[in-house]
Amino acid sequence: MEKTIYTREYGVMLRVLREMREQVPLTQVELAPKLNVTQVFISKCESGQRRLDLIELRAWCMAMGVSTSDFLKAVEVGIADAHLHPHGNTSG
């Protein structure tokens, strides 16, 4: 099994995480102290250089004021869309 950090699905999760942060809206600099980390840490996680585990992901959601279940639903929709449009072309 391929390491999940290199999968399209993990990329979708990171995209949704960043989009939700931006929609709140929070910058990486504003989110960092809420998680007691640096902006560099946020950047590395969002770019896939550093893997997030479930507990960290839950903390991110809480810091953004987003329920973990809503986040996971958005990821599922994104993954389904990525499978329907594997080259990113979602404009009919």
Backbone torsions as a table, in degrees:
resi	resn	phi	psi	omega
1	MET	NA	133.2	179.8
2	GLU	-69.1	145.3	177.3
3	LYS	-62.2	129.4	-172.7
4	THR	-63.2	-25.3	-179.0
5	ILE	-62.7	-19.8	-179.1
6	TYR	-99.5	5.4	-176.3
7	THR	-88.9	159.5	175.2
8	ARG	-60.2	-38.1	-178.1
9	GLU	-62.6	-40.0	178.4
10	TYR	-65.8	-38.4	176.3
11	GLY	-60.9	-39.7	176.6
12	VAL	-62.6	-44.4	179.6
13	MET	-58.4	-43.9	-180.0
14	LEU	-65.2	-39.6	178.7
15	ARG	-63.0	-44.1	179.4
16	VAL	-64.4	-40.6	179.4
17	LEU	-60.1	-47.0	179.6
18	ARG	-65.2	-44.8	-179.5
19	GLU	-62.1	-41.1	178.5
20	MET	-65.1	-40.7	178.2
21	ARG	-60.9	-43.1	-178.7
22	GLU	-69.3	-31.8	179.8
23	GLN	-73.1	-23.7	-174.3
24	VAL	-58.6	-44.8	-9.2
25	PRO	-95.0	143.1	172.9
26	LEU	-136.3	140.7	170.5
27	THR	-86.2	168.0	175.0
28	GLN	-60.0	-39.0	179.7
29	VAL	-63.2	-38.4	-179.8
30	GLU	-74.7	-33.5	-179.8
31	LEU	-73.7	-35.7	-173.8
32	ALA	-51.8	-51.5	-178.8
33	PRO	-66.6	-26.6	177.2
34	LYS	-65.3	-25.9	179.5
35	LEU	-104.7	0.5	-178.1
36	ASN	59.2	43.1	178.0
37	VAL	-134.5	177.7	178.0
38	THR	-92.6	164.0	174.7
39	GLN	-62.1	-34.9	178.9
40	VAL	-61.3	-40.2	177.6
41	PHE	-61.1	-45.5	178.4
42	ILE	-58.9	-47.0	-179.2
43	SER	-60.4	-44.4	180.0
44	LYS	-63.8	-38.6	178.2
45	CYS	-67.3	-46.7	-177.7
46	GLU	-66.6	-27.0	-179.6
47	SER	-91.6	-2.6	178.2
48	GLY	85.7	7.7	177.9
49	GLN	-77.4	-21.8	179.5
50	ARG	-133.8	128.1	-175.1
51	ARG	-80.2	141.4	175.1
52	LEU	-100.0	135.9	172.6
53	ASP	-94.7	175.1	-174.1
54	LEU	-61.4	-40.6	-179.0
55	ILE	-67.4	-40.1	176.5
56	GLU	-64.8	-42.5	179.0
57	LEU	-60.0	-42.3	177.3
58	ARG	-60.4	-43.2	179.2
59	ALA	-62.8	-40.7	177.3
60	TRP	-59.9	-47.6	-179.5
61	CYS	-59.4	-45.7	179.5
62	MET	-61.4	-42.9	-179.3
63	ALA	-64.8	-29.3	179.3
64	MET	-88.6	-7.9	-177.7
65	GLY	74.7	28.9	-179.4
66	VAL	-116.1	136.1	177.9
67	SER	-72.1	144.8	179.1
68	THR	-60.2	-37.0	-179.8
69	SER	-67.1	-38.5	176.0
70	ASP	-64.9	-39.1	177.4
71	PHE	-61.8	-47.4	-178.9
72	LEU	-63.8	-36.9	176.1
73	LYS	-61.6	-43.3	179.0
74	ALA	-64.2	-37.5	177.2
75	VAL	-64.9	-43.8	179.1
76	GLU	-60.1	-42.4	177.8
77	VAL	-63.3	-43.2	179.2
78	GLY	-63.3	-40.3	178.8
79	ILE	-67.0	-43.6	178.5
80	ALA	-60.6	-43.0	179.1
81	ASP	-64.6	-40.0	179.1
82	ALA	-63.4	-34.0	178.3
83	HIS	-73.7	-33.4	177.7
84	LEU	-74.1	-33.2	-177.4
85	HIS	-127.4	73.0	-171.1
86	PRO	-62.8	-16.9	-180.0
87	HIS	-106.4	16.4	175.2
88	GLY	81.3	2.9	-179.1
89	ASN	-88.5	97.8	-179.1
90	THR	-105.2	5.0	-178.8
91	SER	-95.9	83.2	179.5
92	GLY	3.9	NA	NA
